[in-house]
Amino acid sequence: MSDVVEKTLTALPSLLSLDSQPGAAKLSSTSKLGNLIRGITELTSKHEEEKLIQRELTSIKEQVSSPNTSMRQMKELMVRATYCEMLGYEASFSYIHAIKLAQQGTALEKRVGYLAVSLFLNEDHELLLLLVNTVLKDLQSTNLIEVCMALTVVSQMFPKDMIPAILPLVEEKLNHPKEIIRRKAVLALYKFYQIAPNQVQHIHNKFRKALCDKDPGVMTASLHIYLQMIKENPEGYKDLTASVVTILKQVVGGKLPMDFNYHSVPAPWLQIQLLRILSLLGKNDHSTSEIMYEVLDESLRRAEMNHNITYAILYECVKCIYTIHPKSELLEKAAKCIGNFVLSQKINLKYLGLKALTYVVQQDPRLALQHQMTIIECLDHPDLIIKRETLELLFRITNAQNVTVIVEKMLEFLRISKDDYTTTDLVGKVAELAEKYAPDNEWFIETMNTVFSVGGDVMQPDIPNSFLKLLSEGFDSVEEDRKLRQFAVDSYVSLLQGGPGKLPQRFLQVISWVLGEYSHLSEELDPATVLSLLSKLLDSKNTSSETKSWVLVAMTKLCEGRAGVSVAREVSETYSSSLDTALRQRAQELQHLSQDSELRARVLPRDASREPLEVDSSLSFLDGFVSEALAAGAAPYKPPHQRQEELAQEKALSLEPYGLSLPISMSSCSIGDRQSPTLLSVSSGLSGDSIELSHKGGSATLKLDGVKRVWGREGYLSKRESVEETAQVEVPSPLRSPSQQGEADKSHNQTPTPTPTPEPEQEKQQLASSLFVGLGSQSSVCLMGKSDLTNQRFRRKARCPGTSSGSSEITSNSIVSPPSMVDSLLYNNLLDSNITSELDLASPQSPPQLSQDLSTANGTCDVDLTDRDVTANNPSIIRDNGVVAAEDPDKPTDLCLSSHLPAELSGLSRSEITALCSHQSLHLSACHVQGDDSLALVVFILNSSDSDVQQMLLQLDSDQLEVSSVSESPVQEVRGDSVVVCQYSLTVKRPSVLVEVCGVMSFMCSVGTPQSVQFSYKLPLASFIRPLTVSTEEYGTMWLAFSHDTKQNLTLMREDRESLTATLNVLKNKLQLHVVEIIGMEGIVACRLLPDQPCLMHCRINAGTLAVWLRSPIPDLPDCLIYHCQRALQEH
């Protein structure tokens, strides 16, 4: 400890220059900070430290308040106050003096002031506004030190509302001749992107310039921004793959200066950042992955395992290799690297290997078989972190065959765990596995009982809620429902009879609900017995008030007969005078309902939990009351977050000058006795709130189905494993060539007879055979996060249409692909292409580029195909908008399908007809058609074969849209060489920047085999926007009634007197908005979202930009519309 203190005392003078002599190596004996540190280190108790710090703070407070304190003395006082604050003692009196020091001192004093401010204040602190002008002044300074200090503070903490004030100055620093200024400017913009991404959308090209900067430090700083942006939208930055690969090659080759090396490893943190970016860019993309194979191989080869930092690089390399499109040679090298980690005797490396194995086992579960004995040993490792990571690995490979053994291992660890976080995490995993893979009712109930007992009250509340929901909703079998509930009742009665004193409160609540709801299912159980057990539970001192409320409700359901009424009377008399309001209410309910059996039957009917409840989430029954209150002058309701934002904006510093009075007469815009919105001044202290602009799709796993993988001649099973292990867990080798398989079989036959193994080894081998059963074949693997192809024990009743027993068998093998590369690509193209309100016929397509893919043109498509179907599938083409679409050479073009449009839609504007998916001779295409008050989705089903398609069922659904069929009768048959058209009406129920319609079509081919295909169709929200014609007076009334709003600065089309009119005309033409009135430098606009969701826009020219304020009664609509306004102006 003394060495650490000595080093600290030695380093402080050089950092803060507290000594008067520039060459001082240690804190002088007269330095007050040195005396403070020495005094603290000599203390023996926390109480003595508090007394010393309080005396020090009192002394500092007196000195900073003195008018005779010089700036040099103030600097030392701020350092001492900072040190006290870092120890956890409040020094709020010094905050304002730190700001003054940053404003008025010399360069060294400003440095200490900025440092103190960055440690004292947070981004939401009100005193931070006093620093804005200082930062503005320092950013414009010619002193490089002052500019650096200002950029450093901005990149650490800065008010979100003040970003527009300094953003132009920070942008200018990107072109500064000094590389340190450019680097700090990039970091400042990265901070802006984190807290307000919509503020820096217009400078993405400058980010690319920073990526190509000649200084490696600037380039490294820009990678932080790109990593964040690529996470949100990887498809928009595919063109950067070659640049990132080139940078990584130069780094791995040692082309960077020696200053970037760490223990002779060239720029290791830069390598890790680049590898993470490559893994995002190459995910589910074969062509992009091919570009990075060479550099990944080079990174693996050069990262020798001789230092901790190289282990980190190897770990990122392994993750990247298993994330991108697979290559057999790289997969084999990555597997060997994982093996070196797992087999290492060092705990840190073993943990890293288990973590890597946990990640890659989702792509290839057979990799765990090679290290199964090591994994078994890790289960008994003395290090708890190793055991926890091993259980995480087992959780990933759980299936219906090994669930009992893995759950038992998890429960054993839970019983000895003392960490609340570990308990909460594992309890959730056990509950998930029990519901998904339970072999029988008894095991499920007993496992959940253990979960509730061990998890206690630290478990997540959704676990007991999900369990009760599972019991109440039931499953596909009525008999299974009854058996499960009856076994639960018998189990809980036994627990209460054995003594409930040690059971957690949440478990007691679950027991009370189940007994009250389903105890009548047990014929041998007398209701009086259950009431007696529940009353004893009420008398227990360990029972909380909340649990007693659950017990009273359960007793209310069971109070039948004379014995039940007498028990209910005694309990109600006891708790009618309780100090707890909830208990008094439950006691009164028990008293009244126990005396009136008919009323109890109506209020608490049996099996009521199985009846669907209709919840009016909009509280429409209060509409009359709200209307009367608004008419009486009440203020519209505002959600809590909006009220907090408005309070924050009121405290924010306004950057715009006072507005001039408008040349408008009050008679032309008066709205009763209320103020016109055209007279409202839009504050430029923009909130900076941003909406989620990227489609965060993508699977957490790499889909390797159908991809040929070659793992090497000897496979992954270790040679030293005994034949008994191989016999217990036989791993078929579909990944080997026939010659390799023959050699493997030959070597297997030549294996000598093994010697007898000791008993501990035999036990481990038996445990391995139980844990890793089901991983030998791909068809039997059921991984968490992947679609489970085995039958689930507890399958909830279907809540959506199309899940009848007749179609369940057809779609059981049709796995719904998660949003992948095609989704993100479509998202980018929909918003960047010309799919706007003014839709024209598609232009001739560019020359097709061949690709072997079954992706769709407008979403994802999964088809139930055999191997013969896959090999016979036609190659696909890439359309001119970059979206992959399955095409057939004889398939009609857009113009041919357009002739089948319904007559009432032929004259309306529509989108291009795009292919959804194809299956042999059956092709699905779609387009959307815009009417004045409607939007129609038209689906074309083309049968290009001579045979008919029978028993066809097409179903559409959407989370954001209401989808209703326009056709009088559903289509059930498609004749050969014909086209069938299905028309649907779409309306928005939940606004989003991009809305999606998902569909499934099941059909019967001529050969008699049932098939099903799934697809999705996406379209921008702008397609649903229509003009809203209102007067200025009506506009003002609506403006005051709407509560949800957002603000944003937009770019003007031109800079002249007519700039407002020109900009609003662009928005009017692009988005079908209605310009209500333009008065001077302000304008008001109105629109509606189909069917009748209004949105109002108030525009004002301020400082060369268009300040826009949107209001709507729909929460998400203003944010979505402001984004489409930005896109419309950028595309113009």
Disulfide bonds with the S-S distance in Angstrom:
none
